[in-house]
């Protein structure tokens, strides 16, 4: 990713127009990550990791598609494309759980997440409060998704299974 961003910057500095979009985690009723999350939540194993206070930035795939079109109007640069408000991970887990009708949530303390995932645990425990304001301003774009839309996507998955 960093190499691709570097080449895009190099292209822009040479007079081209280079735009990089950094998307949050995709979700939709047909997104494999959402389908897998719903499956785990239904089985009671989609836990809150660590304190759950860490932010998780995501993006509905329909919003991601409209952002790609809107990016045709922006100047060269690197832009974040995420929902307007990142969710604390515990709220993300709650939205997925609600979508499949599961209200009880497991919680794995940070020390256990680090023991299970080792050096990769930072991916789950790091807070990523990413803002889309720069892209919204440059492109005249707006995300339409909310936590309720995530819950609805998971509910659609649950109904189809």
Secondary structure as GFF3:
##gff-version 3
##sequence-region A 1 161
A	DSSP	alpha_helix	2	13	.	.	.	ID=ss1
A	DSSP	beta_strand	19	23	.	.	.	ID=ss2
A	DSSP	beta_strand	25	27	.	.	.	ID=ss3
A	DSSP	alpha_helix	32	42	.	.	.	ID=ss4
A	DSSP	beta_strand	48	49	.	.	.	ID=ss5
A	DSSP	beta_strand	55	56	.	.	.	ID=ss6
A	DSSP	beta_strand	58	60	.	.	.	ID=ss7
A	DSSP	alpha_helix	61	70	.	.	.	ID=ss8
A	DSSP	three_ten_helix	71	73	.	.	.	ID=ss9
A	DSSP	beta_strand	77	81	.	.	.	ID=ss10
A	DSSP	beta_strand	87	88	.	.	.	ID=ss11
A	DSSP	alpha_helix	89	99	.	.	.	ID=ss12
A	DSSP	beta_strand	107	108	.	.	.	ID=ss13
A	DSSP	alpha_helix	110	117	.	.	.	ID=ss14
A	DSSP	three_ten_helix	118	121	.	.	.	ID=ss15
A	DSSP	alpha_helix	122	125	.	.	.	ID=ss16
A	DSSP	alpha_helix	133	139	.	.	.	ID=ss17
A	DSSP	alpha_helix	147	160	.	.	.	ID=ss18
###
